[in-house]
Amino acid sequence: MDGLLVGSFRQFFATSPVACPYVPGRAERKLIVELGGSGGAAFYDDLSRAGFRRSHRFAYRPACRGCTSCVPVRIAVERFRHSRSTRRVRNANRDLRGSLVAARATPEQFRLFLAYQRLRHGDSDMASMRYGDYRGMVEDTPLRTVLAEFRDGCGGLVAASLIDLLDDGVSAVYSFYDPRQAKRSLGIWSVLWLVEECRRRGQPFVYLGYWIAESPKMAYKERFPALERLDGGGWTVFAR
């Protein structure tokens, strides 16, 4: 792992190459930095605008040699207007109620998380996570992190999103939902709810992480109106 000192406060590291989990035959390499200490939240506000994401107490961004497939994307809340497809998703979930709760793991969340992983991502390491692993994912954060929980009319938890609160919006860290309710498009719904939450707060952006043209799992992000992408010229209107 190579080190790079930036400014006088934070040290960035480049990880060793490993097999890319998204594009077969390519190698993944990341630039990472620890977020702990004084000013970590404000530091990450700036990093998120530069295309970084968070995992536990570290921020990271792809730094793969010869590859720029990972494109940071976000929704511009002020420009967002429902498309026909997002309107259908909204209407299909009118019975759900969303709320922001503290970033504290619960057995109820974990049961939903495991059901989602085993049916949707059964070949991934996350499908074999234990409760302690899940708790670390949720609670090991130096930032202003919360969970958005979505419940049906009977109070049952059907979806949840781990999100970081930023000075200019929210960053969706990880979402999971009841895989048996595919007709609801709960992953799309959770993002639509975050858009409206940012609108209510007067904040301009919902950060969605990376879009990868070669990865079918990332295609859903193209469905959102008012999507922006980060490239060498800054944030611009999304286009393939």
C-alpha atoms as an extended CHARMM CRD file, in Angstrom:
* protein
*
       240  EXT
         1         1  MET       CA              0.0000000000        0.0000000000        0.0000000000  PROA      1               0.0000000000
         2         2  ASP       CA              1.5140000000        3.3160000000       -1.0920000000  PROA      2               0.0000000000
         3         3  GLY       CA              1.1460000000        6.4760000000        1.0090000000  PROA      3               0.0000000000
         4         4  LEU       CA              0.5550000000       10.0110000000       -0.1730000000  PROA      4               0.0000000000
         5         5  LEU       CA              0.4910000000       12.9580000000        2.2150000000  PROA      5               0.0000000000
         6         6  VAL       CA             -2.0000000000       15.6270000000        1.1490000000  PROA      6               0.0000000000
         7         7  GLY       CA             -1.8210000000       18.9810000000        2.8870000000  PROA      7               0.0000000000
         8         8  SER       CA             -0.6770000000       18.6790000000        6.4900000000  PROA      8               0.0000000000
         9         9  PHE       CA             -3.5250000000       16.7230000000        8.0440000000  PROA      9               0.0000000000
        10        10  ARG       CA             -4.6160000000       13.6580000000        6.0740000000  PROA      10              0.0000000000
        11        11  GLN       CA             -2.7020000000       10.8140000000        4.4950000000  PROA      11              0.0000000000
        12        12  PHE       CA             -4.1330000000        8.9910000000        1.4880000000  PROA      12              0.0000000000
        13        13  PHE       CA             -3.1690000000        5.4250000000        0.5940000000  PROA      13              0.0000000000
        14        14  ALA       CA             -3.4150000000        3.4730000000       -2.6400000000  PROA      14              0.0000000000
        15        15  THR       CA             -4.3900000000       -0.1650000000       -2.1670000000  PROA      15              0.0000000000
        16        16  SER       CA             -2.7690000000       -3.0710000000       -3.9670000000  PROA      16              0.0000000000
        17        17  PRO       CA             -4.6430000000       -4.2570000000       -7.0880000000  PROA      17              0.0000000000
        18        18  VAL       CA             -7.2720000000       -6.9890000000       -6.6690000000  PROA      18              0.0000000000
        19        19  ALA       CA             -9.7790000000       -8.5390000000       -9.0660000000  PROA      19              0.0000000000
        20        20  CYS       CA            -12.5280000000       -6.0670000000       -9.9890000000  PROA      20              0.0000000000
        21        21  PRO       CA            -15.9320000000       -7.1830000000       -8.6200000000  PROA      21              0.0000000000
        22        22  TYR       CA            -17.8120000000       -5.3610000000      -11.3970000000  PROA      22              0.0000000000
        23        23  VAL       CA            -15.9260000000       -5.8020000000      -14.6770000000  PROA      23              0.0000000000
        24        24  PRO       CA            -14.4390000000       -9.2590000000      -15.3460000000  PROA      24              0.0000000000
        25        25  GLY       CA            -10.7810000000       -9.3140000000      -16.2640000000  PROA      25              0.0000000000
        26        26  ARG       CA             -9.9400000000       -5.9540000000      -14.7360000000  PROA      26              0.0000000000
        27        27  ALA       CA             -8.0640000000       -5.0340000000      -11.5680000000  PROA      27              0.0000000000
        28        28  GLU       CA             -9.4350000000       -2.7560000000       -8.8610000000  PROA      28              0.0000000000
        29        29  ARG       CA             -7.2970000000       -0.2710000000       -6.9590000000  PROA      29              0.0000000000
        30        30  LYS       CA             -8.5670000000        2.3300000000       -4.4800000000  PROA      30              0.0000000000
        31        31  LEU       CA             -7.4020000000        5.5930000000       -2.9770000000  PROA      31              0.0000000000
        32        32  ILE       CA             -8.3990000000        5.5700000000        0.7080000000  PROA      32              0.0000000000
        33        33  VAL       CA             -8.1710000000        7.9240000000        3.6640000000  PROA      33              0.0000000000
        34        34  GLU       CA             -9.2510000000        7.6280000000        7.2970000000  PROA      34              0.0000000000
        35        35  LEU       CA            -12.0430000000        9.9740000000        8.3860000000  PROA      35              0.0000000000
        36        36  GLY       CA            -11.5700000000        9.9760000000       12.1420000000  PROA      36              0.0000000000
        37        37  GLY       CA            -10.4130000000       12.9320000000       14.1920000000  PROA      37              0.0000000000
        38        38  SER       CA            -11.3320000000       16.5790000000       14.2860000000  PROA      38              0.0000000000
        39        39  GLY       CA            -13.0640000000       17.8880000000       11.1860000000  PROA      39              0.0000000000
        40        40  GLY       CA            -13.8080000000       14.4530000000        9.7440000000  PROA      40              0.0000000000
        41        41  ALA       CA            -17.4030000000       15.2900000000        8.7920000000  PROA      41              0.0000000000
        42        42  ALA       CA            -16.4800000000       18.5190000000        7.0080000000  PROA      42              0.0000000000
        43        43  PHE       CA            -13.6020000000       16.7330000000        5.2960000000  PROA      43              0.0000000000
        44        44  TYR       CA            -15.9720000000       14.0870000000        3.9790000000  PROA      44              0.0000000000
        45        45  ASP       CA            -18.3950000000       16.7570000000        2.7400000000  PROA      45              0.0000000000
        46        46  ASP       CA            -15.6120000000       17.8780000000        0.4110000000  PROA      46              0.0000000000
        47        47  LEU       CA            -14.6120000000       14.3270000000       -0.4830000000  PROA      47              0.0000000000
        48        48  SER       CA            -18.1630000000       13.3730000000       -1.4540000000  PROA      48              0.0000000000
        49        49  ARG       CA            -18.2460000000       16.2420000000       -3.9330000000  PROA      49              0.0000000000
        50        50  ALA       CA            -15.0010000000       14.8330000000       -5.3520000000  PROA      50              0.0000000000
        51        51  GLY       CA            -16.5570000000       11.4140000000       -5.9200000000  PROA      51              0.0000000000
        52        52  PHE       CA            -15.4890000000        9.5690000000       -2.7740000000  PROA      52              0.0000000000
        53        53  ARG       CA            -17.5910000000        7.0090000000       -0.8930000000  PROA      53              0.0000000000
        54        54  ARG       CA            -17.4350000000        5.7200000000        2.6870000000  PROA      54              0.0000000000
        55        55  SER       CA            -16.9600000000        2.2780000000        4.2120000000  PROA      55              0.0000000000
        56        56  HSD       CA            -16.7660000000        2.1780000000        8.0160000000  PROA      56              0.0000000000
        57        57  ARG       CA            -14.2030000000        4.8370000000        9.0340000000  PROA      57              0.0000000000
        58        58  PHE       CA            -12.6000000000        5.2180000000        5.6200000000  PROA      58              0.0000000000
        59        59  ALA       CA            -13.3950000000        7.1740000000        2.4780000000  PROA      59              0.0000000000
        60        60  TYR       CA            -12.3660000000        5.6900000000       -0.8470000000  PROA      60              0.0000000000
        61        61  ARG       CA            -12.4050000000        6.3330000000       -4.5450000000  PROA      61              0.0000000000
        62        62  PRO       CA            -11.3660000000        4.0380000000       -7.4260000000  PROA      62              0.0000000000
        63        63  ALA       CA             -7.8420000000        4.7180000000       -8.6800000000  PROA      63              0.0000000000
        64        64  CYS       CA             -7.5200000000        1.9470000000      -11.2430000000  PROA      64              0.0000000000
        65        65  ARG       CA             -4.7490000000        2.1820000000      -13.7990000000  PROA      65              0.0000000000
        66        66  GLY       CA             -6.0960000000        2.4660000000      -17.3350000000  PROA      66              0.0000000000
        67        67  CYS       CA             -9.7710000000        2.3480000000      -16.2910000000  PROA      67              0.0000000000
        68        68  THR       CA            -12.3460000000        5.0690000000      -15.5870000000  PROA      68              0.0000000000
        69        69  SER       CA            -15.4820000000        2.9180000000      -15.6420000000  PROA      69              0.0000000000
        70        70  CYS       CA            -16.6170000000        3.9110000000      -12.1250000000  PROA      70              0.0000000000
        71        71  VAL       CA            -18.4880000000        7.1940000000      -12.6010000000  PROA      71              0.0000000000
        72        72  PRO       CA            -19.7540000000        9.0800000000       -9.5000000000  PROA      72              0.0000000000
        73        73  VAL       CA            -23.4290000000       10.0480000000       -9.8870000000  PROA      73              0.0000000000
        74        74  ARG       CA            -25.8890000000       12.1350000000       -7.8920000000  PROA      74              0.0000000000
        75        75  ILE       CA            -29.4530000000       13.4480000000       -8.2310000000  PROA      75              0.0000000000
        76        76  ALA       CA            -29.9710000000       17.2140000000       -8.4310000000  PROA      76              0.0000000000
        77        77  VAL       CA            -33.0210000000       17.6200000000       -6.1890000000  PROA      77              0.0000000000
        78        78  GLU       CA            -34.1950000000       20.9900000000       -7.5010000000  PROA      78              0.0000000000
        79        79  ARG       CA            -34.3520000000       19.6860000000      -11.0780000000  PROA      79              0.0000000000
        80        80  PHE       CA            -35.9300000000       16.3550000000      -10.1750000000  PROA      80              0.0000000000
        81        81  ARG       CA            -39.3380000000       15.7000000000      -11.7320000000  PROA      81              0.0000000000
        82        82  HSD       CA            -40.9410000000       12.2750000000      -11.7110000000  PROA      82              0.0000000000
        83        83  SER       CA            -40.7720000000       10.2040000000      -14.8640000000  PROA      83              0.0000000000
        84        84  ARG       CA            -43.5270000000        7.7630000000      -15.7420000000  PROA      84              0.0000000000
        85        85  SER       CA            -41.5780000000        4.8760000000      -14.2020000000  PROA      85              0.0000000000
        86        86  THR       CA            -40.6710000000        6.6500000000      -10.9510000000  PROA      86              0.0000000000
        87        87  ARG       CA            -44.2700000000        7.8180000000      -10.6060000000  PROA      87              0.0000000000
        88        88  ARG       CA            -45.3950000000        4.1860000000      -10.8240000000  PROA      88              0.0000000000
        89        89  VAL       CA            -42.9480000000        3.2400000000       -8.0760000000  PROA      89              0.0000000000
        90        90  ARG       CA            -44.1360000000        6.1080000000       -5.8990000000  PROA      90              0.0000000000
        91        91  ASN       CA            -47.7730000000        5.0970000000       -6.3460000000  PROA      91              0.0000000000
        92        92  ALA       CA            -47.0240000000        1.4360000000       -5.6000000000  PROA      92              0.0000000000
        93        93  ASN       CA            -45.5610000000        2.3820000000       -2.2070000000  PROA      93              0.0000000000
        94        94  ARG       CA            -47.9920000000        4.9650000000       -0.8980000000  PROA      94              0.0000000000
        95        95  ASP       CA            -48.7450000000        2.6920000000        2.0490000000  PROA      95              0.0000000000
        96        96  LEU       CA            -45.1490000000        2.8350000000        3.2860000000  PROA      96              0.0000000000
        97        97  ARG       CA            -43.8910000000        5.2330000000        5.9170000000  PROA      97              0.0000000000
        98        98  GLY       CA            -40.2700000000        6.3160000000        6.0870000000  PROA      98              0.0000000000
        99        99  SER       CA            -38.3990000000        7.6980000000        9.0840000000  PROA      99              0.0000000000
       100       100  LEU       CA            -34.8240000000        8.5310000000       10.0260000000  PROA      100             0.0000000000
       101       101  VAL       CA            -33.5070000000        6.6500000000       13.0430000000  PROA      101             0.0000000000
       102       102  ALA       CA            -30.1570000000        6.4790000000       14.8170000000  PROA      102             0.0000000000
       103       103  ALA       CA            -27.4580000000        4.3360000000       13.2100000000  PROA      103             0.0000000000
       104       104  ARG       CA            -27.9560000000        1.4500000000       15.6250000000  PROA      104             0.0000000000
       105       105  ALA       CA            -28.1710000000       -2.1310000000       14.4280000000  PROA      105             0.0000000000
       106       106  THR       CA            -31.2080000000       -4.2110000000       15.4140000000  PROA      106             0.0000000000
       107       107  PRO       CA            -32.0300000000       -7.9120000000       14.9720000000  PROA      107             0.0000000000
       108       108  GLU       CA            -35.0360000000       -6.8950000000       12.8510000000  PROA      108             0.0000000000
       109       109  GLN       CA            -32.8070000000       -5.0260000000       10.4150000000  PROA      109             0.0000000000
       110       110  PHE       CA            -30.3220000000       -7.8800000000       10.3240000000  PROA      110             0.0000000000
       111       111  ARG       CA            -32.9780000000      -10.4540000000        9.4290000000  PROA      111             0.0000000000
       112       112  LEU       CA            -34.0730000000       -8.2830000000        6.5130000000  PROA      112             0.0000000000
       113       113  PHE       CA            -30.4570000000       -7.6740000000        5.5030000000  PROA      113             0.0000000000
       114       114  LEU       CA            -29.6730000000      -11.4050000000        5.4110000000  PROA      114             0.0000000000
       115       115  ALA       CA            -32.8290000000      -12.2370000000        3.4570000000  PROA      115             0.0000000000
       116       116  TYR       CA            -31.8790000000       -9.5980000000        0.8970000000  PROA      116             0.0000000000
       117       117  GLN       CA            -28.2820000000      -10.7700000000        0.6110000000  PROA      117             0.0000000000
       118       118  ARG       CA            -29.0930000000      -14.4630000000        0.3050000000  PROA      118             0.0000000000
       119       119  LEU       CA            -31.6940000000      -13.9870000000       -2.4290000000  PROA      119             0.0000000000
       120       120  ARG       CA            -30.1020000000      -11.1280000000       -4.3570000000  PROA      120             0.0000000000
       121       121  HSD       CA            -26.3620000000      -11.5330000000       -3.7260000000  PROA      121             0.0000000000
       122       122  GLY       CA            -25.9630000000      -15.1210000000       -2.5730000000  PROA      122             0.0000000000
       123       123  ASP       CA            -22.4430000000      -15.4520000000       -3.9700000000  PROA      123             0.0000000000
       124       124  SER       CA            -21.0760000000      -12.3870000000       -2.1710000000  PROA      124             0.0000000000
       125       125  ASP       CA            -19.2080000000      -12.2490000000        1.1350000000  PROA      125             0.0000000000
       126       126  MET       CA            -22.0020000000      -10.1240000000        2.5970000000  PROA      126             0.0000000000
       127       127  ALA       CA            -24.3950000000      -13.0890000000        2.4050000000  PROA      127             0.0000000000
       128       128  SER       CA            -22.4070000000      -14.7960000000        5.1850000000  PROA      128             0.0000000000
       129       129  MET       CA            -22.0800000000      -11.7710000000        7.4660000000  PROA      129             0.0000000000
       130       130  ARG       CA            -22.7690000000      -12.2850000000       11.1650000000  PROA      130             0.0000000000
       131       131  TYR       CA            -24.6720000000       -9.8550000000       13.3530000000  PROA      131             0.0000000000
       132       132  GLY       CA            -21.4280000000       -8.3510000000       14.6310000000  PROA      132             0.0000000000
       133       133  ASP       CA            -20.3210000000       -7.6730000000       11.0590000000  PROA      133             0.0000000000
       134       134  TYR       CA            -23.6170000000       -5.9820000000       10.2650000000  PROA      134             0.0000000000
       135       135  ARG       CA            -23.4200000000       -3.9520000000       13.4540000000  PROA      135             0.0000000000
       136       136  GLY       CA            -19.9570000000       -2.7450000000       12.4570000000  PROA      136             0.0000000000
       137       137  MET       CA            -21.2120000000       -1.7150000000        9.0210000000  PROA      137             0.0000000000
       138       138  VAL       CA            -23.9820000000        0.3720000000       10.5810000000  PROA      138             0.0000000000
       139       139  GLU       CA            -22.3550000000        1.7760000000       13.7010000000  PROA      139             0.0000000000
       140       140  ASP       CA            -18.6480000000        2.0980000000       12.8740000000  PROA      140             0.0000000000
       141       141  THR       CA            -18.8190000000        5.6190000000       11.4950000000  PROA      141             0.0000000000
       142       142  PRO       CA            -17.2070000000        8.9220000000       12.4800000000  PROA      142             0.0000000000
       143       143  LEU       CA            -19.8020000000       10.8840000000       10.5060000000  PROA      143             0.0000000000
       144       144  ARG       CA            -23.4060000000       12.0440000000       10.8760000000  PROA      144             0.0000000000
       145       145  THR       CA            -24.8550000000        8.6920000000        9.8600000000  PROA      145             0.0000000000
       146       146  VAL       CA            -28.4750000000        7.5620000000       10.2060000000  PROA      146             0.0000000000
       147       147  LEU       CA            -30.7680000000        4.8360000000        8.9260000000  PROA      147             0.0000000000
       148       148  ALA       CA            -33.8820000000        5.4550000000        6.8820000000  PROA      148             0.0000000000
       149       149  GLU       CA            -36.3940000000        2.7420000000        7.7640000000  PROA      149             0.0000000000
       150       150  PHE       CA            -39.4550000000        2.0020000000        5.6430000000  PROA      150             0.0000000000
       151       151  ARG       CA            -42.4330000000        0.2250000000        7.2000000000  PROA      151             0.0000000000
       152       152  ASP       CA            -45.7450000000       -1.0130000000        5.8670000000  PROA      152             0.0000000000
       153       153  GLY       CA            -49.1740000000       -0.3690000000        7.3530000000  PROA      153             0.0000000000
       154       154  CYS       CA            -48.7030000000       -3.1850000000        9.8630000000  PROA      154             0.0000000000
       155       155  GLY       CA            -45.4080000000       -1.7580000000       11.0780000000  PROA      155             0.0000000000
       156       156  GLY       CA            -43.2630000000       -4.3640000000        9.3660000000  PROA      156             0.0000000000
       157       157  LEU       CA            -39.8170000000       -3.3190000000        8.1730000000  PROA      157             0.0000000000
       158       158  VAL       CA            -39.6520000000       -3.7750000000        4.3810000000  PROA      158             0.0000000000
       159       159  ALA       CA            -36.6020000000       -1.6710000000        3.4660000000  PROA      159             0.0000000000
       160       160  ALA       CA            -33.7600000000        0.3200000000        5.0090000000  PROA      160             0.0000000000
       161       161  SER       CA            -31.0250000000        2.6510000000        3.8040000000  PROA      161             0.0000000000
       162       162  LEU       CA            -27.8210000000        3.5330000000        5.6250000000  PROA      162             0.0000000000
       163       163  ILE       CA            -27.1000000000        7.1700000000        4.7930000000  PROA      163             0.0000000000
       164       164  ASP       CA            -24.5380000000        9.8310000000        5.6360000000  PROA      164             0.0000000000
       165       165  LEU       CA            -25.8430000000       13.3460000000        6.2280000000  PROA      165             0.0000000000
       166       166  LEU       CA            -23.8030000000       15.9090000000        4.2970000000  PROA      166             0.0000000000
       167       167  ASP       CA            -23.8140000000       19.6850000000        4.2200000000  PROA      167             0.0000000000
       168       168  ASP       CA            -25.2860000000       19.5840000000        0.6990000000  PROA      168             0.0000000000
       169       169  GLY       CA            -27.5560000000       16.5460000000        0.9500000000  PROA      169             0.0000000000
       170       170  VAL       CA            -27.2260000000       12.8480000000        1.6960000000  PROA      170             0.0000000000
       171       171  SER       CA            -25.0210000000        9.9920000000        0.5570000000  PROA      171             0.0000000000
       172       172  ALA       CA            -26.7490000000        6.6120000000        0.2000000000  PROA      172             0.0000000000
       173       173  VAL       CA            -24.1860000000        4.2000000000        1.6650000000  PROA      173             0.0000000000
       174       174  TYR       CA            -26.1060000000        0.9210000000        1.4170000000  PROA      174             0.0000000000
       175       175  SER       CA            -29.7380000000       -0.1000000000        0.9670000000  PROA      175             0.0000000000
       176       176  PHE       CA            -31.5110000000       -3.4190000000        1.4250000000  PROA      176             0.0000000000
       177       177  TYR       CA            -35.1070000000       -4.5530000000        1.2700000000  PROA      177             0.0000000000
       178       178  ASP       CA            -37.5350000000       -7.4650000000        1.2950000000  PROA      178             0.0000000000
       179       179  PRO       CA            -36.6240000000       -9.3850000000       -1.8860000000  PROA      179             0.0000000000
       180       180  ARG       CA            -40.0400000000      -11.0850000000       -1.9320000000  PROA      180             0.0000000000
       181       181  GLN       CA            -41.7290000000       -7.7710000000       -2.7330000000  PROA      181             0.0000000000
       182       182  ALA       CA            -40.0850000000       -7.2400000000       -6.1100000000  PROA      182             0.0000000000
       183       183  LYS       CA            -43.1450000000       -5.5140000000       -7.5980000000  PROA      183             0.0000000000
       184       184  ARG       CA            -42.6550000000       -2.5930000000       -5.2430000000  PROA      184             0.0000000000
       185       185  SER       CA            -39.1690000000       -1.7330000000       -6.6260000000  PROA      185             0.0000000000
       186       186  LEU       CA            -38.1310000000       -0.9100000000       -3.0770000000  PROA      186             0.0000000000
       187       187  GLY       CA            -34.5700000000        0.0230000000       -4.0100000000  PROA      187             0.0000000000
       188       188  ILE       CA            -35.8800000000        2.7120000000       -6.3510000000  PROA      188             0.0000000000
       189       189  TRP       CA            -38.4390000000        3.7740000000       -3.7600000000  PROA      189             0.0000000000
       190       190  SER       CA            -35.8170000000        4.3310000000       -1.0640000000  PROA      190             0.0000000000
       191       191  VAL       CA            -33.9330000000        6.7280000000       -3.3540000000  PROA      191             0.0000000000
       192       192  LEU       CA            -37.1370000000        8.5990000000       -4.2440000000  PROA      192             0.0000000000
       193       193  TRP       CA            -37.8270000000        9.0160000000       -0.5370000000  PROA      193             0.0000000000
       194       194  LEU       CA            -34.3460000000       10.4570000000       -0.0120000000  PROA      194             0.0000000000
       195       195  VAL       CA            -34.9530000000       12.9440000000       -2.8220000000  PROA      195             0.0000000000
       196       196  GLU       CA            -38.0950000000       14.1830000000       -1.0810000000  PROA      196             0.0000000000
       197       197  GLU       CA            -36.3240000000       14.2560000000        2.2890000000  PROA      197             0.0000000000
       198       198  CYS       CA            -33.5920000000       16.4690000000        0.8090000000  PROA      198             0.0000000000
       199       199  ARG       CA            -36.2290000000       18.6740000000       -0.7950000000  PROA      199             0.0000000000
       200       200  ARG       CA            -37.9010000000       19.0680000000        2.5950000000  PROA      200             0.0000000000
       201       201  ARG       CA            -34.5480000000       19.9930000000        4.1650000000  PROA      201             0.0000000000
       202       202  GLY       CA            -33.6510000000       22.4020000000        1.3620000000  PROA      202             0.0000000000
       203       203  GLN       CA            -30.5750000000       20.3830000000        0.3800000000  PROA      203             0.0000000000
       204       204  PRO       CA            -29.5620000000       20.0100000000       -3.2630000000  PROA      204             0.0000000000
       205       205  PHE       CA            -28.1340000000       16.5040000000       -3.7960000000  PROA      205             0.0000000000
       206       206  VAL       CA            -28.5950000000       12.7760000000       -3.2440000000  PROA      206             0.0000000000
       207       207  TYR       CA            -25.2820000000       10.9990000000       -3.8630000000  PROA      207             0.0000000000
       208       208  LEU       CA            -25.7410000000        7.4810000000       -5.2780000000  PROA      208             0.0000000000
       209       209  GLY       CA            -22.1900000000        6.2190000000       -5.5340000000  PROA      209             0.0000000000
       210       210  TYR       CA            -20.8300000000        4.8570000000       -8.7910000000  PROA      210             0.0000000000
       211       211  TRP       CA            -22.4600000000        4.0220000000      -12.1050000000  PROA      211             0.0000000000
       212       212  ILE       CA            -20.6400000000        1.4970000000      -14.2820000000  PROA      212             0.0000000000
       213       213  ALA       CA            -21.7810000000        1.0970000000      -17.8760000000  PROA      213             0.0000000000
       214       214  GLU       CA            -20.4780000000       -2.4840000000      -18.0270000000  PROA      214             0.0000000000
       215       215  SER       CA            -22.3420000000       -3.5790000000      -14.8730000000  PROA      215             0.0000000000
       216       216  PRO       CA            -26.0390000000       -4.5350000000      -15.2580000000  PROA      216             0.0000000000
       217       217  LYS       CA            -26.4420000000       -4.1790000000      -11.4750000000  PROA      217             0.0000000000
       218       218  MET       CA            -25.8010000000       -0.4420000000      -11.8360000000  PROA      218             0.0000000000
       219       219  ALA       CA            -28.2950000000        0.1200000000      -14.6730000000  PROA      219             0.0000000000
       220       220  TYR       CA            -31.1160000000        1.1310000000      -12.3010000000  PROA      220             0.0000000000
       221       221  LYS       CA            -29.3350000000        4.4020000000      -11.5520000000  PROA      221             0.0000000000
       222       222  GLU       CA            -29.9340000000        5.5530000000      -15.1200000000  PROA      222             0.0000000000
       223       223  ARG       CA            -33.6800000000        5.5880000000      -14.4110000000  PROA      223             0.0000000000
       224       224  PHE       CA            -33.5450000000        8.6110000000      -12.1350000000  PROA      224             0.0000000000
       225       225  PRO       CA            -34.3800000000       12.0180000000      -13.6030000000  PROA      225             0.0000000000
       226       226  ALA       CA            -32.0050000000       14.9410000000      -12.9380000000  PROA      226             0.0000000000
       227       227  LEU       CA            -29.0020000000       12.6330000000      -12.6820000000  PROA      227             0.0000000000
       228       228  GLU       CA            -25.5330000000       14.1730000000      -12.7740000000  PROA      228             0.0000000000
       229       229  ARG       CA            -22.1090000000       12.5910000000      -13.2970000000  PROA      229             0.0000000000
       230       230  LEU       CA            -18.6180000000       13.6220000000      -12.2480000000  PROA      230             0.0000000000
       231       231  ASP       CA            -15.8710000000       13.6180000000      -14.8360000000  PROA      231             0.0000000000
       232       232  GLY       CA            -12.7750000000       15.6740000000      -15.5870000000  PROA      232             0.0000000000
       233       233  GLY       CA            -14.8770000000       18.7640000000      -16.1830000000  PROA      233             0.0000000000
       234       234  GLY       CA            -16.7740000000       18.5750000000      -12.8960000000  PROA      234             0.0000000000
       235       235  TRP       CA            -20.4060000000       17.6320000000      -12.3120000000  PROA      235             0.0000000000
       236       236  THR       CA            -22.4900000000       17.6320000000      -15.5070000000  PROA      236             0.0000000000
       237       237  VAL       CA            -25.8700000000       16.3350000000      -16.6750000000  PROA      237             0.0000000000
       238       238  PHE       CA            -25.7220000000       12.5500000000      -16.9730000000  PROA      238             0.0000000000
       239       239  ALA       CA            -25.3300000000       10.9970000000      -20.3920000000  PROA      239             0.0000000000
       240       240  ARG       CA            -24.0490000000        7.5540000000      -21.2870000000  PROA      240             0.0000000000
